[in-house]
């Protein structure tokens, strides 16, 4: 509840923005966006001049851009001048002291997902005194990776420790003025992950943000950069199935992947941001730019995503298939329940010869959810003998939700082979009745039918993640069938 | 075991069942025969508890329990099984996975311990052999891409695994060639037992050459107009349903 004092404070802060002078001692930037604020963020993070210049260029580009309106989503306009673009990580004093201080509804969901107590505390941001297991696990984990020359650290650390790599690759896949949200991210990005896999190294374990505990609070403008050098392999897991709440409504992340010759990157996401209440109030806006560049010959980038959260999702993990014989894949499950809206899909841009791409998209709509698949396959003139296979399936649960499909295909080389399949099905009362008749109750029946529908995507996920994703789907769709 | 008394049921304001009486005892096989539109399938769906049908009068009891008070899955837990006329496809869900979920849901509801993967597989293999179903069928998604014959055999397999007290077969013979019909009938016969009853719903007498019923009932326009022994099926074969019009008038 905003009190009169809060309002007055907000007003004074607003006035203050005009005369704002960078003060590195401060923990939080006042709301609003300006070159001063960007300089403040950069100074706080002790960044080199070139990176500050890069941010400022992005910001100047962003000022001239308009927020896109083509997506099939509706939301209250975002007031970019009311957002706080920098806040230091919370000190232990400000954090909840124990799980007793956490919203019981969130705890109930943790229980349903079977998350161990210690992890619940971590996820809920509880200040934990004792050094708990994951920290030591993370340490051993990093030592082992270091032996192989694998770099896996936060983006800020990479800027300090490996500036040459960051400078070489940052913005090469998603240019800083690529689109409205990417430009905003480029100007103000908070933190994120950095991965470099050296030549010929097969990363021996799944890299997961989960192991990098300090990544739990990367803020609303996350920036991730993954580079797989020649002949290397990495599987990267982002997110977690536990519901993530955040006081910041707008999230605009950028992820860039670069795969050199014969390299493979497998990027898996399970996203469960707070979707808002049943009326859709308070949910996260997730506007993400994810793109991979298959730079070298025979390189491969594979995106797998399970999207169950957020009030509004705007996300198109894409591949630029530049190297000859390179391969791009996109496997997606997107769920919109209650008032959730998802506009998601992929872009496959074929540049090199004999490049091939596969798109498998599964959209599930329940309640009053609206689910849109938007995909673009472009075969450039140079892409001799390119191939694409696309399959977009939608499932409707109930009769107040919607599914929409917008596939764009643009072929400039006649040797291309394109296949597109699409289907829309309704979870039939007949299917549920059939399960009921065999003794299976309705909730279990729905989860079984939905999991069957998503099987082609789930089998692309690393095993543990797949099990969690199935559970997550159950919880997300709970009560969606009368 | 099953007692149906003066059952009236309607769907979308149209009365389909107009007073059906049927009593089935443990160990018996009853055949319900009738032409299209007589209410045969409605009877099957009402027994299983499909929501679209509204019971307007009469009663349904299984082992003395009022079926109307029970949800479809509770009826299944109580031992009622329906072999569907049109088995439903569930893409992506493995046939054996589905059956395991069903078996364990029933066991759980009955207070029995759930079967683990090994024990279930043993049961499944044994039953598949009993009703002569190829194991390849077990690895495919439930009814997805199955031929008509495979779907019907799959129903019989499910019945064999779930071991119901009362099995209702809704036109399981429709669309089957003679070989498939024989396999299905052999499966049913293999499952005949003293503590189990069958209600076999069919349009044609043909199936009853292979599953010999203890009682035959003729359903016409929502009522059972005649009941008798297995010889009644042969009479129907000769005279057709037209010969029972007079009986309907009397009833």
HADDOCK unambig.tbl for C-alpha pairs under 7 A between the chains (distance, minus, plus):
assign (segid A and resid 430 and name CA) (segid B and resid 88 and name CA) 6.91 0.50 0.50
assign (segid A and resid 431 and name CA) (segid B and resid 88 and name CA) 6.00 0.50 0.50
assign (segid A and resid 431 and name CA) (segid B and resid 90 and name CA) 6.98 0.50 0.50
assign (segid A and resid 434 and name CA) (segid B and resid 88 and name CA) 6.68 0.50 0.50
assign (segid A and resid 436 and name CA) (segid B and resid 72 and name CA) 5.61 0.50 0.50
assign (segid A and resid 436 and name CA) (segid B and resid 73 and name CA) 4.54 0.50 0.50
assign (segid A and resid 437 and name CA) (segid B and resid 48 and name CA) 6.73 0.50 0.50
assign (segid A and resid 437 and name CA) (segid B and resid 72 and name CA) 5.56 0.50 0.50
assign (segid A and resid 437 and name CA) (segid B and resid 73 and name CA) 5.41 0.50 0.50
assign (segid A and resid 437 and name CA) (segid B and resid 76 and name CA) 5.65 0.50 0.50
assign (segid A and resid 437 and name CA) (segid B and resid 81 and name CA) 6.88 0.50 0.50
assign (segid A and resid 438 and name CA) (segid B and resid 73 and name CA) 6.71 0.50 0.50
assign (segid A and resid 438 and name CA) (segid B and resid 76 and name CA) 5.93 0.50 0.50
assign (segid A and resid 438 and name CA) (segid B and resid 102 and name CA) 5.61 0.50 0.50
assign (segid A and resid 439 and name CA) (segid B and resid 73 and name CA) 4.25 0.50 0.50
assign (segid A and resid 439 and name CA) (segid B and resid 74 and name CA) 6.77 0.50 0.50
assign (segid A and resid 439 and name CA) (segid B and resid 76 and name CA) 4.94 0.50 0.50
assign (segid A and resid 439 and name CA) (segid B and resid 77 and name CA) 5.77 0.50 0.50
assign (segid A and resid 439 and name CA) (segid B and resid 102 and name CA) 5.64 0.50 0.50
assign (segid A and resid 439 and name CA) (segid B and resid 105 and name CA) 5.93 0.50 0.50
assign (segid A and resid 439 and name CA) (segid B and resid 106 and name CA) 5.63 0.50 0.50
assign (segid A and resid 440 and name CA) (segid B and resid 73 and name CA) 6.02 0.50 0.50
assign (segid A and resid 440 and name CA) (segid B and resid 102 and name CA) 5.67 0.50 0.50
assign (segid A and resid 440 and name CA) (segid B and resid 105 and name CA) 5.80 0.50 0.50
assign (segid A and resid 441 and name CA) (segid B and resid 73 and name CA) 6.02 0.50 0.50
assign (segid A and resid 449 and name CA) (segid B and resid 90 and name CA) 6.47 0.50 0.50
assign (segid A and resid 449 and name CA) (segid B and resid 93 and name CA) 6.94 0.50 0.50
assign (segid A and resid 452 and name CA) (segid B and resid 91 and name CA) 5.95 0.50 0.50
assign (segid A and resid 452 and name CA) (segid B and resid 92 and name CA) 3.81 0.50 0.50
assign (segid A and resid 452 and name CA) (segid B and resid 93 and name CA) 4.65 0.50 0.50
assign (segid A and resid 453 and name CA) (segid B and resid 91 and name CA) 6.36 0.50 0.50
assign (segid A and resid 453 and name CA) (segid B and resid 92 and name CA) 5.64 0.50 0.50
assign (segid A and resid 455 and name CA) (segid B and resid 92 and name CA) 5.99 0.50 0.50
